Amino acid sequence: MGAKSFPVLSNYKRFFIVLFAVLVVSFLAIVCGVVNVFPTGLVYNSMPTYEPINLRDPLGAPKFVIPTDTAISSGPNPRCTYYDCFNVYKCGHKGVNKILVYVYPLRIYVNDKGSPAVGTMSREFHSLLTTIVKSGYYTPNPDEACVFVVSIDTLNQNRLKIKETSQALNLLPFWNNGDNHLIFNMVAGAAPEYNTIVDLAIGNAMVAGAGFDSWSYRVSFDISLPLFSPQATLLKEDPSVPRKWLAISSQLNINSEYANELLELAADHSDLLVLQPCQNPGNNSVRCVGRSRTYFYPQVLQEGEFCIVLRGLRLAQTALLDALAAGCIPIVVANTMIMPFAEVLDWKRASLRMNEADLGTVLTLANSIPPAKRKKMRQHGLWLYSKYFSSMEAVTRTTLDILNDRVYPQHAIVYEDWNNPPHLTPPSSPLFLDLTAPRWQGFTAVVLTYDRVSSLFSLIDKLVKVPSLSKVIVVWNNQRKSPPPSALWPKVSKPLKVIQTKANKLSNRFFPYEEIETEAILTIDDDIVMLTSDELEFGFEVWREFPDRIVGFPSRVHVWDNSTGRWKYESEWTNQISMVLTGAAFHHKYWSYMYTTSMPGNIKEWVDEHMNCEDIAMNFLVANVTNKAPIKVTPRKKFKCPECTNNEMLSADLNHMIERSQCIDRFAAIYGRLPLRAVEFRADPVLYKDVFPEKLKRFNNIGSL
């Protein structure tokens, strides 16, 4: 029997049958959950999950057995610095300008017999970990972490089993000999050595610890902490308590030589109070003098001007924070002690230091501080305590901020913000500028002119010779007469733009013209033809280092006139300056925008109406925002128009000086203060007056006195 024949399918039909079959199978696979057709990186459930840290019940954490043969890392590496023991390439994974900190999940570590291998968690350490987890630095993902914090309480070495704790550290999944790990410690070194750094085998880990000395502290790597004092938290500031003691010594168990020396001093000086343990040694809330006089501690510290903080068996002493919280100025007598957060805090503003060998002169030192300075130091110490030391949360946040500043120095907290209380912090500049402005942009020269064509053309010829000049903008302030035709203007190699204004106003020189493309602006009058190209180039270089200030050539100062009880505008050449005239000065283009749109009161309108004081108004504006003085450049004394007669100049008017003095009074009343700052400062080029060959000097053509 012959085989049955079937019609032959074309390639076209075969392709569609196969495609239909694939689609059906794929649909069934998706419905049944067999295949995930989404890319792995986009599926939430496929992302790695990390064990969240649970700080609510440390005692309920899972147990982990430490094998007896577990290896340990080396001891603290004394040669570690930020540059060779910290892997900065772990930071910045999420594109944010801050460190990300991973906290290991809680574990209860036991030995192979089931006994605890590390101590239980203290309240302070629990608060520390909670602060990190709640901070903006925390990440639950170790793969994107920059810093790792162990959840083993290492604050007090006396409560640790050194070997077992070191083994537990070495078992951490990301330990890697301690790289990028941070160990917190406040009581380091057990008897009899009392080392100033924790004795654990931490390898390359950083230590945030209390009681560092200058030998053990690894600069730019470790962080010096305070020894937290729970007793200090009991103190409340009470200005009514009289400071009847010049100095108080309240520490217990200090070196017998120090104790005897202080007792001898107290016998000869009734304003020194030396406190000792009472007969019931277990009570730390009282101190005694002999057997008859008892004082409550730390409340007694509020009665002292100065509190003596001595080296004990350990360098770190709770007496330091107790003194700060009591408003008692610490006198730290510990030669090699690294003060808490010394990397960022200026302790000279709140404490005194002296050598241990000079303890006998402690009262002399205390008496040398005048009352006004004592008040400032006391207030600053109270502020330091409240901001940085009043809780474990504050200590932890400060530690993380310091680490973040190291990794991202371009966004670091500046000295003023670390050390100035809010009521003393001057207004900050709104200009978020680099420390040095870029040179490649150059500057735009804005020339204000009315009808002095000859001197204007001479000025343009000089300006175009300045290497950093980018463009010249001529502000033609004469509405009755048009500017000269283009054929008559100087043929120059730099762009030149002429703008004819609609009204004759001095404020036109500060209008933020869209033609200004550079950050730096040189405002210059059309008669300032005596400045050389070297002087202008040097002025621009100085502005680059002070981009938020007015930097220029002619300067003036304000003085108080006792006879009139008013401020006086002074044009005499003195050692002090408080204004730089904008007839020849550099400033950031932001100030032109501020002058035009945000000038307080009716200052701008008054200037335009009276045709005077626009330069004083600009100096007021910049000084009020930045709280900084202008910068005078080069010593040239006279700024005259050689081709002009005096009666052609605005300043030739006899009433000119009187009116400018009135401007200072008027503007100060509008601002509610006088923001101008007088300084004795002038910027001259290096090698300016040195006898060197000209080829070794960059600016040779600088005017002299």
Secondary structure as the mmCIF struct_conf table of DSSP 4:
data_model
#
loop_
_struct_conf.conf_type_id
_struct_conf.id
_struct_conf.beg_label_comp_id
_struct_conf.beg_label_asym_id
_struct_conf.beg_label_seq_id
_struct_conf.end_label_comp_id
_struct_conf.end_label_asym_id
_struct_conf.end_label_seq_id
HELX_LH_PP_P HELX_LH_PP_P1 GLY A 2 SER A 5
HELX_LH_PP_P HELX_LH_PP_P2 PRO A 7 SER A 10
HELX_RH_AL_P HELX_RH_AL_P1 ASN A 11 CYS A 32
TURN_TY1_P TURN_TY1_P1 GLY A 33 GLY A 33
BEND BEND1 PHE A 38 PHE A 38
HELX_RH_3T_P HELX_RH_3T_P1 THR A 40 LEU A 42
HELX_RH_3T_P HELX_RH_3T_P2 TYR A 44 SER A 46
BEND BEND2 MET A 47 MET A 47
HELX_LH_PP_P HELX_LH_PP_P3 PRO A 48 THR A 49
HELX_LH_PP_P HELX_LH_PP_P4 GLU A 51 ILE A 53
BEND BEND3 ARG A 56 ARG A 56
HELX_RH_3T_P HELX_RH_3T_P3 PRO A 58 GLY A 60
BEND BEND4 ALA A 61 ALA A 61
HELX_LH_PP_P HELX_LH_PP_P5 PRO A 62 PRO A 62
STRN STRN1 LYS A 63 VAL A 65
TURN_TY1_P TURN_TY1_P2 THR A 68 ASP A 69
BEND BEND5 GLY A 75 GLY A 75
TURN_TY1_P TURN_TY1_P3 PRO A 78 ARG A 79
HELX_RH_AL_P HELX_RH_AL_P2 TYR A 82 CYS A 85
HELX_RH_3T_P HELX_RH_3T_P4 VAL A 88 LYS A 90
BEND BEND6 CYS A 91 CYS A 91
TURN_TY1_P TURN_TY1_P4 HIS A 93 LYS A 94
BEND BEND7 GLY A 95 GLY A 95
BEND BEND8 ASN A 97 LYS A 98
STRN STRN2 VAL A 101 VAL A 103
HELX_LH_PP_P HELX_LH_PP_P6 TYR A 104 LEU A 106
STRN STRN3 ILE A 108 VAL A 110
TURN_TY1_P TURN_TY1_P5 ASP A 112 LYS A 113
BEND BEND9 GLY A 114 GLY A 114
STRN STRN4 PRO A 116 PRO A 116
BEND BEND10 ALA A 117 VAL A 118
HELX_LH_PP_P HELX_LH_PP_P7 GLY A 119 SER A 122
HELX_RH_AL_P HELX_RH_AL_P3 ARG A 123 LYS A 134
BEND BEND11 SER A 135 SER A 135
TURN_TY1_P TURN_TY1_P6 GLY A 136 TYR A 137
STRN STRN5 TYR A 138 TYR A 138
BEND BEND12 PRO A 140 PRO A 140
HELX_RH_3T_P HELX_RH_3T_P5 PRO A 142 GLU A 144
BEND BEND13 CYS A 146 CYS A 146
STRN STRN6 VAL A 147 VAL A 149
BEND BEND14 ILE A 152 ILE A 152
BEND BEND15 LEU A 155 LEU A 155
STRN STRN7 ASN A 156 ASN A 156
HELX_RH_3T_P HELX_RH_3T_P6 GLN A 157 ARG A 159
HELX_RH_AL_P HELX_RH_AL_P4 ILE A 162 ASN A 170
TURN_TY1_P TURN_TY1_P7 LEU A 171 LEU A 171
BEND BEND16 LEU A 172 LEU A 172
TURN_TY1_P TURN_TY1_P8 PRO A 173 PHE A 174
HELX_RH_3T_P HELX_RH_3T_P7 ASN A 176 GLY A 178
TURN_TY1_P TURN_TY1_P9 ASP A 179 ASN A 180
STRN STRN8 HIS A 181 ASN A 185
BEND BEND17 MET A 186 MET A 186
STRN STRN9 VAL A 187 VAL A 187
TURN_TY1_P TURN_TY1_P10 ALA A 191 GLU A 193
BEND BEND18 THR A 196 ILE A 197
BEND BEND19 LEU A 200 LEU A 200
TURN_TY1_P TURN_TY1_P11 GLY A 203 ASN A 204
STRN STRN10 MET A 206 ALA A 210
BEND BEND20 GLY A 211 GLY A 211
STRN STRN11 ASP A 213 ASP A 213
TURN_TY1_P TURN_TY1_P12 SER A 214 SER A 216
TURN_TY1_P TURN_TY1_P13 VAL A 219 PHE A 221
BEND BEND21 ASP A 222 ASP A 222
STRN STRN12 ILE A 223 LEU A 225
HELX_LH_PP_P HELX_LH_PP_P8 PRO A 226 PRO A 226
HELX_RH_3T_P HELX_RH_3T_P8 PRO A 230 LEU A 234
TURN_TY1_P TURN_TY1_P14 PRO A 239 SER A 240
BEND BEND22 VAL A 241 VAL A 241
STRN STRN13 TRP A 245 SER A 249
BEND BEND23 LEU A 252 ASN A 253
HELX_RH_AL_P HELX_RH_AL_P5 SER A 256 ASP A 268
TURN_TY1_P TURN_TY1_P15 SER A 270 ASP A 271
STRN STRN14 LEU A 272 VAL A 274
STRN STRN15 GLN A 276 GLN A 276
BEND BEND24 GLN A 279 ASN A 280
TURN_TY1_P TURN_TY1_P16 PRO A 281 GLY A 282
TURN_TY1_P TURN_TY1_P17 ASN A 284 SER A 285
STRN STRN16 VAL A 286 VAL A 289
TURN_TY1_P TURN_TY1_P18 GLY A 290 SER A 292
STRN STRN17 ARG A 293 PHE A 296
TURN_TY1_P TURN_TY1_P19 TYR A 297 PRO A 298
HELX_RH_3T_P HELX_RH_3T_P9 GLN A 299 GLU A 303
STRN STRN18 GLY A 304 LEU A 310
BEND BEND25 LEU A 313 LEU A 315
TURN_TY1_P TURN_TY1_P20 THR A 318 THR A 318
HELX_RH_AL_P HELX_RH_AL_P6 ALA A 319 ALA A 325
TURN_TY1_P TURN_TY1_P21 ALA A 326 GLY A 327
HELX_LH_PP_P HELX_LH_PP_P9 CYS A 328 CYS A 328
STRN STRN19 ILE A 329 VAL A 333
TURN_TY1_P TURN_TY1_P22 ASN A 335 THR A 336
STRN STRN20 MET A 337 MET A 337
HELX_LH_PP_P HELX_LH_PP_P10 ILE A 338 MET A 339
TURN_TY1_P TURN_TY1_P23 PRO A 340 VAL A 344
HELX_RH_3T_P HELX_RH_3T_P10 TRP A 347 ARG A 349
TURN_TY1_P TURN_TY1_P24 ALA A 350 ALA A 350
STRN STRN21 LEU A 352 ARG A 353
HELX_RH_3T_P HELX_RH_3T_P11 GLU A 356 THR A 361
HELX_RH_AL_P HELX_RH_AL_P7 VAL A 362 ASN A 367
TURN_TY1_P TURN_TY1_P25 SER A 368 SER A 368
BEND BEND26 ILE A 369 ILE A 369
HELX_RH_AL_P HELX_RH_AL_P8 PRO A 371 LEU A 384
HELX_RH_PI_P HELX_RH_PI_P1 TYR A 385 PHE A 389
BEND BEND27 SER A 390 SER A 391
HELX_RH_AL_P HELX_RH_AL_P9 MET A 392 VAL A 407
HELX_RH_3T_P HELX_RH_3T_P12 PRO A 409 HIS A 411
HELX_LH_PP_P HELX_LH_PP_P11 ALA A 412 VAL A 414
HELX_RH_AL_P HELX_RH_AL_P10 TYR A 415 ASN A 419
BEND BEND28 ASN A 420 ASN A 420
TURN_TY1_P TURN_TY1_P26 PRO A 422 LEU A 424
HELX_LH_PP_P HELX_LH_PP_P12 THR A 425 SER A 429
BEND BEND29 PRO A 430 PRO A 430
BEND BEND30 LEU A 435 THR A 436
BEND BEND31 ARG A 439 ARG A 439
TURN_TY1_P TURN_TY1_P27 TRP A 440 GLN A 441
STRN STRN22 PHE A 443 THR A 449
BEND BEND32 TYR A 450 ASP A 451
HELX_RH_AL_P HELX_RH_AL_P11 VAL A 453 LEU A 463
TURN_TY1_P TURN_TY1_P28 VAL A 464 LYS A 465
BEND BEND33 VAL A 466 VAL A 466
TURN_TY1_P TURN_TY1_P29 PRO A 467 SER A 468
STRN STRN23 LEU A 469 TRP A 476
BEND BEND34 GLN A 479 LYS A 481
HELX_LH_PP_P HELX_LH_PP_P13 SER A 482 PRO A 485
HELX_RH_3T_P HELX_RH_3T_P13 SER A 486 LEU A 488
BEND BEND35 TRP A 489 TRP A 489
BEND BEND36 SER A 493 LYS A 494
STRN STRN24 LEU A 496 GLN A 500
BEND BEND37 LYS A 502 ALA A 503
HELX_RH_3T_P HELX_RH_3T_P14 LEU A 506 PHE A 510
TURN_TY1_P TURN_TY1_P30 GLU A 514 GLU A 515
BEND BEND38 THR A 518 GLU A 519
STRN STRN25 ALA A 520 ASP A 525
TURN_TY1_P TURN_TY1_P31 ASP A 526 ASP A 527
HELX_RH_AL_P HELX_RH_AL_P12 SER A 533 GLU A 545
BEND BEND39 PHE A 546 PHE A 546
TURN_TY1_P TURN_TY1_P32 PRO A 547 ASP A 548
BEND BEND40 ARG A 549 ARG A 549
STRN STRN26 VAL A 551 GLY A 552
BEND BEND41 PHE A 553 PHE A 553
STRN STRN27 SER A 555 ASP A 561
TURN_TY1_P TURN_TY1_P33 ASN A 562 GLY A 565
STRN STRN28 ARG A 566 GLU A 570
BEND BEND42 GLU A 572 GLU A 572
BEND BEND43 ASN A 575 ASN A 575
STRN STRN29 ILE A 577 ILE A 577
BEND BEND44 SER A 578 SER A 578
STRN STRN30 MET A 579 VAL A 580
TURN_TY1_P TURN_TY1_P34 THR A 582 GLY A 583
STRN STRN31 ALA A 584 HIS A 588
HELX_RH_AL_P HELX_RH_AL_P13 LYS A 589 THR A 597
BEND BEND45 PRO A 600 PRO A 600
TURN_TY1_P TURN_TY1_P35 GLY A 601 ASN A 602
HELX_RH_AL_P HELX_RH_AL_P14 ILE A 603 HIS A 610
TURN_TY1_P TURN_TY1_P36 MET A 611 MET A 611
HELX_RH_AL_P HELX_RH_AL_P15 GLU A 614 THR A 626
STRN STRN32 ILE A 631 VAL A 633
BEND BEND46 THR A 634 THR A 634
TURN_TY1_P TURN_TY1_P37 PRO A 642 GLU A 643
BEND BEND47 CYS A 644 CYS A 644
HELX_RH_3T_P HELX_RH_3T_P15 ASN A 646 GLU A 648
BEND BEND48 MET A 649 MET A 649
HELX_RH_3T_P HELX_RH_3T_P16 LEU A 650 ALA A 652
BEND BEND49 ASP A 653 ASP A 653
TURN_TY1_P TURN_TY1_P38 LEU A 654 ASN A 655
HELX_RH_AL_P HELX_RH_AL_P16 HIS A 656 TYR A 671
TURN_TY1_P TURN_TY1_P39 GLY A 672 GLY A 672
BEND BEND50 ARG A 673 ARG A 673
STRN STRN33 VAL A 679 VAL A 679
STRN STRN34 ARG A 682 ALA A 683
TURN_TY1_P TURN_TY1_P40 VAL A 686 LEU A 687
BEND BEND51 TYR A 688 ASP A 690
HELX_RH_3T_P HELX_RH_3T_P17 GLU A 694 LEU A 696
BEND BEND52 ARG A 698 ARG A 698
#
